[in-house]
Amino acid sequence: MFLNAQIRLKDILKDQGMSQQQLAVLTDLRPSTISDLCKPNISRIYLSTIAIICAALNITVSDLSVLEPSDPC
């Protein structure tokens, strides 16, 4: 079985009532970086970016990410 890692940033921002732009300002990350992380097909993310986002949103890495089964085809 293959697993697919997903970043739940879009859902977390919605739950916290925060926009992508607000998070970009809060974290001093580029708005395009935040936007990319809210897309379902992101394939890379720097650990430092994860740390910054988790600290700013007061969440853990396990809150931010989820592993889901994927089709091997």
PDB file of N, CA, C and O in Angstrom:
ATOM      1  N   MET A   1       0.840  -1.181   0.000  1.00  0.00           N
ATOM      2  CA  MET A   1       0.000   0.000   0.000  1.00  0.00           C
ATOM      3  C   MET A   1       0.888   1.249   0.000  1.00  0.00           C
ATOM      4  O   MET A   1       1.878   1.322   0.729  1.00  0.00           O
ATOM      5  N   PHE A   2       0.523   2.209  -0.815  1.00  0.00           N
ATOM      6  CA  PHE A   2       1.231   3.476  -0.905  1.00  0.00           C
ATOM      7  C   PHE A   2       0.499   4.514  -0.065  1.00  0.00           C
ATOM      8  O   PHE A   2      -0.727   4.490   0.049  1.00  0.00           O
ATOM      9  N   LEU A   3       1.273   5.429   0.525  1.00  0.00           N
ATOM     10  CA  LEU A   3       0.681   6.517   1.300  1.00  0.00           C
ATOM     11  C   LEU A   3       0.984   7.842   0.631  1.00  0.00           C
ATOM     12  O   LEU A   3       2.043   8.031   0.034  1.00  0.00           O
ATOM     13  N   ASN A   4       0.049   8.738   0.741  1.00  0.00           N
ATOM     14  CA  ASN A   4       0.172  10.059   0.163  1.00  0.00           C
ATOM     15  C   ASN A   4       0.092  11.074   1.309  1.00  0.00           C
ATOM     16  O   ASN A   4      -0.879  11.069   2.066  1.00  0.00           O
ATOM     17  N   ALA A   5       1.090  11.933   1.444  1.00  0.00           N
ATOM     18  CA  ALA A   5       1.085  12.954   2.489  1.00  0.00           C
ATOM     19  C   ALA A   5       0.322  14.180   1.993  1.00  0.00           C
ATOM     20  O   ALA A   5       0.546  14.656   0.880  1.00  0.00           O
ATOM     21  N   GLN A   6      -0.566  14.675   2.820  1.00  0.00           N
ATOM     22  CA  GLN A   6      -1.347  15.862   2.493  1.00  0.00           C
ATOM     23  C   GLN A   6      -1.107  16.923   3.557  1.00  0.00           C
ATOM     24  O   GLN A   6      -0.993  16.608   4.742  1.00  0.00           O
ATOM     25  N   ILE A   7      -1.031  18.173   3.133  1.00  0.00           N
ATOM     26  CA  ILE A   7      -0.916  19.306   4.044  1.00  0.00           C
ATOM     27  C   ILE A   7      -2.312  19.892   4.221  1.00  0.00           C
ATOM     28  O   ILE A   7      -2.990  20.199   3.241  1.00  0.00           O
ATOM     29  N   ARG A   8      -2.734  20.047   5.459  1.00  0.00           N
ATOM     30  CA  ARG A   8      -4.095  20.497   5.775  1.00  0.00           C
ATOM     31  C   ARG A   8      -4.175  22.003   6.027  1.00  0.00           C
ATOM     32  O   ARG A   8      -5.091  22.460   6.711  1.00  0.00           O
ATOM     33  N   LEU A   9      -3.250  22.766   5.499  1.00  0.00           N
ATOM     34  CA  LEU A   9      -3.175  24.191   5.818  1.00  0.00           C
ATOM     35  C   LEU A   9      -4.455  24.936   5.476  1.00  0.00           C
ATOM     36  O   LEU A   9      -4.912  25.764   6.263  1.00  0.00           O
ATOM     37  N   LYS A  10      -5.031  24.663   4.338  1.00  0.00           N
ATOM     38  CA  LYS A  10      -6.259  25.362   3.931  1.00  0.00           C
ATOM     39  C   LYS A  10      -7.370  25.143   4.959  1.00  0.00           C
ATOM     40  O   LYS A  10      -8.063  26.088   5.336  1.00  0.00           O
ATOM     41  N   ASP A  11      -7.539  23.905   5.407  1.00  0.00           N
ATOM     42  CA  ASP A  11      -8.563  23.580   6.404  1.00  0.00           C
ATOM     43  C   ASP A  11      -8.277  24.257   7.743  1.00  0.00           C
ATOM     44  O   ASP A  11      -9.187  24.770   8.394  1.00  0.00           O
ATOM     45  N   ILE A  12      -7.019  24.255   8.143  1.00  0.00           N
ATOM     46  CA  ILE A  12      -6.636  24.853   9.428  1.00  0.00           C
ATOM     47  C   ILE A  12      -6.878  26.356   9.409  1.00  0.00           C
ATOM     48  O   ILE A  12      -7.384  26.921  10.378  1.00  0.00           O
ATOM     49  N   LEU A  13      -6.514  27.004   8.301  1.00  0.00           N
ATOM     50  CA  LEU A  13      -6.753  28.438   8.191  1.00  0.00           C
ATOM     51  C   LEU A  13      -8.253  28.740   8.280  1.00  0.00           C
ATOM     52  O   LEU A  13      -8.660  29.697   8.939  1.00  0.00           O
ATOM     53  N   LYS A  14      -9.053  27.935   7.627  1.00  0.00           N
ATOM     54  CA  LYS A  14     -10.508  28.126   7.677  1.00  0.00           C
ATOM     55  C   LYS A  14     -11.017  27.963   9.104  1.00  0.00           C
ATOM     56  O   LYS A  14     -11.821  28.765   9.578  1.00  0.00           O
ATOM     57  N   ASP A  15     -10.545  26.917   9.792  1.00  0.00           N
ATOM     58  CA  ASP A  15     -10.964  26.669  11.173  1.00  0.00           C
ATOM     59  C   ASP A  15     -10.571  27.818  12.103  1.00  0.00           C
ATOM     60  O   ASP A  15     -11.301  28.140  13.040  1.00  0.00           O
ATOM     61  N   GLN A  16      -9.421  28.431  11.841  1.00  0.00           N
ATOM     62  CA  GLN A  16      -8.937  29.517  12.697  1.00  0.00           C
ATOM     63  C   GLN A  16      -9.418  30.891  12.238  1.00  0.00           C
ATOM     64  O   GLN A  16      -9.102  31.904  12.862  1.00  0.00           O
ATOM     65  N   GLY A  17     -10.177  30.922  11.150  1.00  0.00           N
ATOM     66  CA  GLY A  17     -10.700  32.191  10.655  1.00  0.00           C
ATOM     67  C   GLY A  17      -9.607  33.126  10.160  1.00  0.00           C
ATOM     68  O   GLY A  17      -9.693  34.342  10.327  1.00  0.00           O
ATOM     69  N   MET A  18      -8.589  32.553   9.553  1.00  0.00           N
ATOM     70  CA  MET A  18      -7.450  33.332   9.083  1.00  0.00           C
ATOM     71  C   MET A  18      -7.303  33.176   7.575  1.00  0.00           C
ATOM     72  O   MET A  18      -7.511  32.090   7.035  1.00  0.00           O
ATOM     73  N   SER A  19      -6.947  34.248   6.906  1.00  0.00           N
ATOM     74  CA  SER A  19      -6.728  34.190   5.463  1.00  0.00           C
ATOM     75  C   SER A  19      -5.275  33.802   5.178  1.00  0.00           C
ATOM     76  O   SER A  19      -4.406  33.873   6.047  1.00  0.00           O
ATOM     77  N   GLN A  20      -5.049  33.397   3.946  1.00  0.00           N
ATOM     78  CA  GLN A  20      -3.688  33.088   3.522  1.00  0.00           C
ATOM     79  C   GLN A  20      -2.804  34.326   3.632  1.00  0.00           C
ATOM     80  O   GLN A  20      -1.645  34.232   4.035  1.00  0.00           O
ATOM     81  N   GLN A  21      -3.343  35.467   3.279  1.00  0.00           N
ATOM     82  CA  GLN A  21      -2.587  36.721   3.350  1.00  0.00           C
ATOM     83  C   GLN A  21      -2.213  37.049   4.796  1.00  0.00           C
ATOM     84  O   GLN A  21      -1.091  37.479   5.063  1.00  0.00           O
ATOM     85  N   GLN A  22      -3.131  36.853   5.716  1.00  0.00           N
ATOM     86  CA  GLN A  22      -2.845  37.113   7.129  1.00  0.00           C
ATOM     87  C   GLN A  22      -1.720  36.206   7.623  1.00  0.00           C
ATOM     88  O   GLN A  22      -0.843  36.649   8.366  1.00  0.00           O
ATOM     89  N   LEU A  23      -1.744  34.943   7.214  1.00  0.00           N
ATOM     90  CA  LEU A  23      -0.682  34.020   7.617  1.00  0.00           C
ATOM     91  C   LEU A  23       0.650  34.438   7.013  1.00  0.00           C
ATOM     92  O   LEU A  23       1.684  34.360   7.677  1.00  0.00           O
ATOM     93  N   ALA A  24       0.636  34.874   5.780  1.00  0.00           N
ATOM     94  CA  ALA A  24       1.873  35.331   5.134  1.00  0.00           C
ATOM     95  C   ALA A  24       2.482  36.500   5.903  1.00  0.00           C
ATOM     96  O   ALA A  24       3.693  36.537   6.122  1.00  0.00           O
ATOM     97  N   VAL A  25       1.656  37.445   6.307  1.00  0.00           N
ATOM     98  CA  VAL A  25       2.141  38.596   7.077  1.00  0.00           C
ATOM     99  C   VAL A  25       2.662  38.140   8.446  1.00  0.00           C
ATOM    100  O   VAL A  25       3.725  38.574   8.889  1.00  0.00           O
ATOM    101  N   LEU A  26       1.909  37.268   9.105  1.00  0.00           N
ATOM    102  CA  LEU A  26       2.266  36.775  10.429  1.00  0.00           C
ATOM    103  C   LEU A  26       3.590  36.019  10.430  1.00  0.00           C
ATOM    104  O   LEU A  26       4.379  36.134  11.368  1.00  0.00           O
ATOM    105  N   THR A  27       3.827  35.246   9.376  1.00  0.00           N
ATOM    106  CA  THR A  27       5.016  34.390   9.314  1.00  0.00           C
ATOM    107  C   THR A  27       6.172  34.998   8.535  1.00  0.00           C
ATOM    108  O   THR A  27       7.290  34.484   8.584  1.00  0.00           O
ATOM    109  N   ASP A  28       5.917  36.077   7.822  1.00  0.00           N
ATOM    110  CA  ASP A  28       6.911  36.695   6.944  1.00  0.00           C
ATOM    111  C   ASP A  28       7.328  35.743   5.811  1.00  0.00           C
ATOM    112  O   ASP A  28       8.443  35.819   5.295  1.00  0.00           O
ATOM    113  N   LEU A  29       6.401  34.842   5.439  1.00  0.00           N
ATOM    114  CA  LEU A  29       6.606  33.973   4.286  1.00  0.00           C
ATOM    115  C   LEU A  29       5.939  34.620   3.076  1.00  0.00           C
ATOM    116  O   LEU A  29       4.988  35.390   3.217  1.00  0.00           O
ATOM    117  N   ARG A  30       6.445  34.303   1.894  1.00  0.00           N
ATOM    118  CA  ARG A  30       5.846  34.864   0.683  1.00  0.00           C
ATOM    119  C   ARG A  30       4.405  34.373   0.537  1.00  0.00           C
ATOM    120  O   ARG A  30       4.121  33.205   0.800  1.00  0.00           O
ATOM    121  N   PRO A  31       3.498  35.253   0.121  1.00  0.00           N
ATOM    122  CA  PRO A  31       2.113  34.824  -0.093  1.00  0.00           C
ATOM    123  C   PRO A  31       2.013  33.648  -1.065  1.00  0.00           C
ATOM    124  O   PRO A  31       1.144  32.789  -0.909  1.00  0.00           O
ATOM    125  N   SER A  32       2.880  33.603  -2.050  1.00  0.00           N
ATOM    126  CA  SER A  32       2.842  32.484  -3.005  1.00  0.00           C
ATOM    127  C   SER A  32       3.220  31.168  -2.336  1.00  0.00           C
ATOM    128  O   SER A  32       2.727  30.112  -2.732  1.00  0.00           O
ATOM    129  N   THR A  33       4.083  31.216  -1.333  1.00  0.00           N
ATOM    130  CA  THR A  33       4.442  30.003  -0.588  1.00  0.00           C
ATOM    131  C   THR A  33       3.225  29.479   0.155  1.00  0.00           C
ATOM    132  O   THR A  33       2.928  28.285   0.112  1.00  0.00           O
ATOM    133  N   ILE A  34       2.520  30.375   0.838  1.00  0.00           N
ATOM    134  CA  ILE A  34       1.310  29.981   1.568  1.00  0.00           C
ATOM    135  C   ILE A  34       0.265  29.445   0.598  1.00  0.00           C
ATOM    136  O   ILE A  34      -0.368  28.423   0.862  1.00  0.00           O
ATOM    137  N   SER A  35       0.087  30.130  -0.517  1.00  0.00           N
ATOM    138  CA  SER A  35      -0.875  29.692  -1.529  1.00  0.00           C
ATOM    139  C   SER A  35      -0.536  28.298  -2.039  1.00  0.00           C
ATOM    140  O   SER A  35      -1.420  27.449  -2.160  1.00  0.00           O
ATOM    141  N   ASP A  36       0.729  28.058  -2.337  1.00  0.00           N
ATOM    142  CA  ASP A  36       1.150  26.739  -2.819  1.00  0.00           C
ATOM    143  C   ASP A  36       0.854  25.650  -1.790  1.00  0.00           C
ATOM    144  O   ASP A  36       0.446  24.545  -2.149  1.00  0.00           O
ATOM    145  N   LEU A  37       1.060  25.964  -0.508  1.00  0.00           N
ATOM    146  CA  LEU A  37       0.835  24.972   0.547  1.00  0.00           C
ATOM    147  C   LEU A  37      -0.646  24.681   0.761  1.00  0.00           C
ATOM    148  O   LEU A  37      -0.998  23.677   1.380  1.00  0.00           O
ATOM    149  N   CYS A  38      -1.497  25.535   0.264  1.00  0.00           N
ATOM    150  CA  CYS A  38      -2.948  25.319   0.376  1.00  0.00           C
ATOM    151  C   CYS A  38      -3.498  24.510  -0.789  1.00  0.00           C
ATOM    152  O   CYS A  38      -4.678  24.158  -0.795  1.00  0.00           O
ATOM    153  N   LYS A  39      -2.665  24.214  -1.768  1.00  0.00           N
ATOM    154  CA  LYS A  39      -3.095  23.425  -2.920  1.00  0.00           C
ATOM    155  C   LYS A  39      -2.946  21.938  -2.618  1.00  0.00           C
ATOM    156  O   LYS A  39      -2.041  21.549  -1.880  1.00  0.00           O
ATOM    157  N   PRO A  40      -3.809  21.109  -3.171  1.00  0.00           N
ATOM    158  CA  PRO A  40      -3.763  19.672  -2.862  1.00  0.00           C
ATOM    159  C   PRO A  40      -2.588  18.926  -3.489  1.00  0.00           C
ATOM    160  O   PRO A  40      -2.288  17.805  -3.077  1.00  0.00           O
ATOM    161  N   ASN A  41      -1.928  19.509  -4.459  1.00  0.00           N
ATOM    162  CA  ASN A  41      -0.872  18.763  -5.169  1.00  0.00           C
ATOM    163  C   ASN A  41       0.536  19.217  -4.826  1.00  0.00           C
ATOM    164  O   ASN A  41       1.443  19.046  -5.641  1.00  0.00           O
ATOM    165  N   ILE A  42       0.747  19.785  -3.657  1.00  0.00           N
ATOM    166  CA  ILE A  42       2.089  20.205  -3.253  1.00  0.00           C
ATOM    167  C   ILE A  42       2.972  18.971  -3.089  1.00  0.00           C
ATOM    168  O   ILE A  42       2.541  17.968  -2.522  1.00  0.00           O
ATOM    169  N   SER A  43       4.197  19.044  -3.580  1.00  0.00           N
ATOM    170  CA  SER A  43       5.065  17.874  -3.498  1.00  0.00           C
ATOM    171  C   SER A  43       6.301  18.109  -2.629  1.00  0.00           C
ATOM    172  O   SER A  43       6.971  17.150  -2.246  1.00  0.00           O
ATOM    173  N   ARG A  44       6.610  19.365  -2.311  1.00  0.00           N
ATOM    174  CA  ARG A  44       7.774  19.659  -1.474  1.00  0.00           C
ATOM    175  C   ARG A  44       7.462  20.783  -0.508  1.00  0.00           C
ATOM    176  O   ARG A  44       6.714  21.714  -0.806  1.00  0.00           O
ATOM    177  N   ILE A  45       8.068  20.656   0.661  1.00  0.00           N
ATOM    178  CA  ILE A  45       7.954  21.715   1.654  1.00  0.00           C
ATOM    179  C   ILE A  45       9.198  21.659   2.536  1.00  0.00           C
ATOM    180  O   ILE A  45       9.629  20.580   2.942  1.00  0.00           O
ATOM    181  N   TYR A  46       9.761  22.803   2.825  1.00  0.00           N
ATOM    182  CA  TYR A  46      10.937  22.861   3.682  1.00  0.00           C
ATOM    183  C   TYR A  46      10.531  22.665   5.143  1.00  0.00           C
ATOM    184  O   TYR A  46       9.486  23.148   5.579  1.00  0.00           O
ATOM    185  N   LEU A  47      11.370  21.952   5.889  1.00  0.00           N
ATOM    186  CA  LEU A  47      11.095  21.744   7.307  1.00  0.00           C
ATOM    187  C   LEU A  47      11.035  23.066   8.057  1.00  0.00           C
ATOM    188  O   LEU A  47      10.251  23.215   8.994  1.00  0.00           O
ATOM    189  N   SER A  48      11.852  24.019   7.652  1.00  0.00           N
ATOM    190  CA  SER A  48      11.828  25.326   8.308  1.00  0.00           C
ATOM    191  C   SER A  48      10.489  26.027   8.082  1.00  0.00           C
ATOM    192  O   SER A  48      10.000  26.731   8.966  1.00  0.00           O
ATOM    193  N   THR A  49       9.898  25.839   6.908  1.00  0.00           N
ATOM    194  CA  THR A  49       8.588  26.424   6.618  1.00  0.00           C
ATOM    195  C   THR A  49       7.516  25.782   7.489  1.00  0.00           C
ATOM    196  O   THR A  49       6.639  26.472   8.009  1.00  0.00           O
ATOM    197  N   ILE A  50       7.583  24.472   7.647  1.00  0.00           N
ATOM    198  CA  ILE A  50       6.648  23.769   8.525  1.00  0.00           C
ATOM    199  C   ILE A  50       6.760  24.306   9.946  1.00  0.00           C
ATOM    200  O   ILE A  50       5.749  24.575  10.594  1.00  0.00           O
ATOM    201  N   ALA A  51       7.981  24.460  10.424  1.00  0.00           N
ATOM    202  CA  ALA A  51       8.202  24.948  11.788  1.00  0.00           C
ATOM    203  C   ALA A  51       7.629  26.347  11.978  1.00  0.00           C
ATOM    204  O   ALA A  51       6.998  26.625  12.998  1.00  0.00           O
ATOM    205  N   ILE A  52       7.842  27.222  11.015  1.00  0.00           N
ATOM    206  CA  ILE A  52       7.335  28.597  11.091  1.00  0.00           C
ATOM    207  C   ILE A  52       5.814  28.604  11.134  1.00  0.00           C
ATOM    208  O   ILE A  52       5.215  29.303  11.951  1.00  0.00           O
ATOM    209  N   ILE A  53       5.190  27.827  10.255  1.00  0.00           N
ATOM    210  CA  ILE A  53       3.727  27.785  10.194  1.00  0.00           C
ATOM    211  C   ILE A  53       3.143  27.189  11.475  1.00  0.00           C
ATOM    212  O   ILE A  53       2.177  27.718  12.025  1.00  0.00           O
ATOM    213  N   CYS A  54       3.724  26.101  11.942  1.00  0.00           N
ATOM    214  CA  CYS A  54       3.215  25.471  13.169  1.00  0.00           C
ATOM    215  C   CYS A  54       3.324  26.422  14.362  1.00  0.00           C
ATOM    216  O   CYS A  54       2.404  26.505  15.176  1.00  0.00           O
ATOM    217  N   ALA A  55       4.432  27.129  14.466  1.00  0.00           N
ATOM    218  CA  ALA A  55       4.607  28.078  15.570  1.00  0.00           C
ATOM    219  C   ALA A  55       3.592  29.213  15.473  1.00  0.00           C
ATOM    220  O   ALA A  55       3.002  29.608  16.479  1.00  0.00           O
ATOM    221  N   ALA A  56       3.389  29.732  14.282  1.00  0.00           N
ATOM    222  CA  ALA A  56       2.473  30.862  14.094  1.00  0.00           C
ATOM    223  C   ALA A  56       1.026  30.472  14.378  1.00  0.00           C
ATOM    224  O   ALA A  56       0.261  31.275  14.912  1.00  0.00           O
ATOM    225  N   LEU A  57       0.650  29.252  14.026  1.00  0.00           N
ATOM    226  CA  LEU A  57      -0.728  28.805  14.210  1.00  0.00           C
ATOM    227  C   LEU A  57      -0.947  28.041  15.517  1.00  0.00           C
ATOM    228  O   LEU A  57      -2.064  27.635  15.836  1.00  0.00           O
ATOM    229  N   ASN A  58       0.151  27.854  16.269  1.00  0.00           N
ATOM    230  CA  ASN A  58       0.098  27.113  17.529  1.00  0.00           C
ATOM    231  C   ASN A  58      -0.467  25.709  17.316  1.00  0.00           C
ATOM    232  O   ASN A  58      -1.382  25.275  18.017  1.00  0.00           O
ATOM    233  N   ILE A  59       0.103  25.011  16.329  1.00  0.00           N
ATOM    234  CA  ILE A  59      -0.302  23.645  16.006  1.00  0.00           C
ATOM    235  C   ILE A  59       0.940  22.767  15.948  1.00  0.00           C
ATOM    236  O   ILE A  59       2.064  23.266  15.985  1.00  0.00           O
ATOM    237  N   THR A  60       0.732  21.460  15.859  1.00  0.00           N
ATOM    238  CA  THR A  60       1.838  20.523  15.722  1.00  0.00           C
ATOM    239  C   THR A  60       1.963  20.078  14.263  1.00  0.00           C
ATOM    240  O   THR A  60       1.080  20.320  13.440  1.00  0.00           O
ATOM    241  N   VAL A  61       3.062  19.437  13.980  1.00  0.00           N
ATOM    242  CA  VAL A  61       3.259  18.901  12.628  1.00  0.00           C
ATOM    243  C   VAL A  61       2.173  17.881  12.307  1.00  0.00           C
ATOM    244  O   VAL A  61       1.698  17.815  11.174  1.00  0.00           O
ATOM    245  N   SER A  62       1.783  17.097  13.286  1.00  0.00           N
ATOM    246  CA  SER A  62       0.730  16.096  13.035  1.00  0.00           C
ATOM    247  C   SER A  62      -0.633  16.757  12.799  1.00  0.00           C
ATOM    248  O   SER A  62      -1.493  16.167  12.145  1.00  0.00           O
ATOM    249  N   ASP A  63      -0.841  17.969  13.319  1.00  0.00           N
ATOM    250  CA  ASP A  63      -2.065  18.714  13.002  1.00  0.00           C
ATOM    251  C   ASP A  63      -2.041  19.182  11.546  1.00  0.00           C
ATOM    252  O   ASP A  63      -3.074  19.215  10.878  1.00  0.00           O
ATOM    253  N   LEU A  64      -0.866  19.539  11.071  1.00  0.00           N
ATOM    254  CA  LEU A  64      -0.704  20.122   9.739  1.00  0.00           C
ATOM    255  C   LEU A  64      -0.725  19.083   8.626  1.00  0.00           C
ATOM    256  O   LEU A  64      -1.136  19.386   7.506  1.00  0.00           O
ATOM    257  N   SER A  65      -0.290  17.874   8.919  1.00  0.00           N
ATOM    258  CA  SER A  65      -0.167  16.870   7.860  1.00  0.00           C
ATOM    259  C   SER A  65      -0.974  15.627   8.175  1.00  0.00           C
ATOM    260  O   SER A  65      -1.278  15.327   9.329  1.00  0.00           O
ATOM    261  N   VAL A  66      -1.312  14.913   7.107  1.00  0.00           N
ATOM    262  CA  VAL A  66      -2.047  13.658   7.247  1.00  0.00           C
ATOM    263  C   VAL A  66      -1.563  12.701   6.157  1.00  0.00           C
ATOM    264  O   VAL A  66      -1.262  13.121   5.040  1.00  0.00           O
ATOM    265  N   LEU A  67      -1.493  11.441   6.487  1.00  0.00           N
ATOM    266  CA  LEU A  67      -1.131  10.412   5.513  1.00  0.00           C
ATOM    267  C   LEU A  67      -2.400   9.691   5.089  1.00  0.00           C
ATOM    268  O   LEU A  67      -3.190   9.249   5.924  1.00  0.00           O
ATOM    269  N   GLU A  68      -2.581   9.580   3.781  1.00  0.00           N
ATOM    270  CA  GLU A  68      -3.760   8.919   3.222  1.00  0.00           C
ATOM    271  C   GLU A  68      -3.316   7.846   2.236  1.00  0.00           C
ATOM    272  O   GLU A  68      -2.313   8.015   1.544  1.00  0.00           O
ATOM    273  N   PRO A  69      -4.055   6.748   2.170  1.00  0.00           N
ATOM    274  CA  PRO A  69      -3.729   5.728   1.168  1.00  0.00           C
ATOM    275  C   PRO A  69      -3.920   6.293  -0.238  1.00  0.00           C
ATOM    276  O   PRO A  69      -4.822   7.091  -0.489  1.00  0.00           O
ATOM    277  N   SER A  70      -3.056   5.864  -1.134  1.00  0.00           N
ATOM    278  CA  SER A  70      -3.216   6.283  -2.526  1.00  0.00           C
ATOM    279  C   SER A  70      -3.142   5.061  -3.428  1.00  0.00           C
ATOM    280  O   SER A  70      -2.584   4.027  -3.061  1.00  0.00           O
ATOM    281  N   ASP A  71      -3.709   5.203  -4.601  1.00  0.00           N
ATOM    282  CA  ASP A  71      -3.669   4.118  -5.579  1.00  0.00           C
ATOM    283  C   ASP A  71      -2.276   4.021  -6.172  1.00  0.00           C
ATOM    284  O   ASP A  71      -1.684   5.051  -6.495  1.00  0.00           O
ATOM    285  N   PRO A  72      -1.730   2.824  -6.325  1.00  0.00           N
ATOM    286  CA  PRO A  72      -0.401   2.673  -6.909  1.00  0.00           C
ATOM    287  C   PRO A  72      -0.386   2.897  -8.422  1.00  0.00           C
ATOM    288  O   PRO A  72       0.687   2.967  -9.021  1.00  0.00           O
ATOM    289  N   CYS A  73      -1.538   3.008  -9.036  1.00  0.00           N
ATOM    290  CA  CYS A  73      -1.603   3.167 -10.498  1.00  0.00           C
ATOM    291  C   CYS A  73      -1.438   4.592 -10.915  1.00  0.00           C
ATOM    292  O   CYS A  73      -1.468   4.894 -12.108  1.00  0.00           O
TER     293      CYS A  73
END
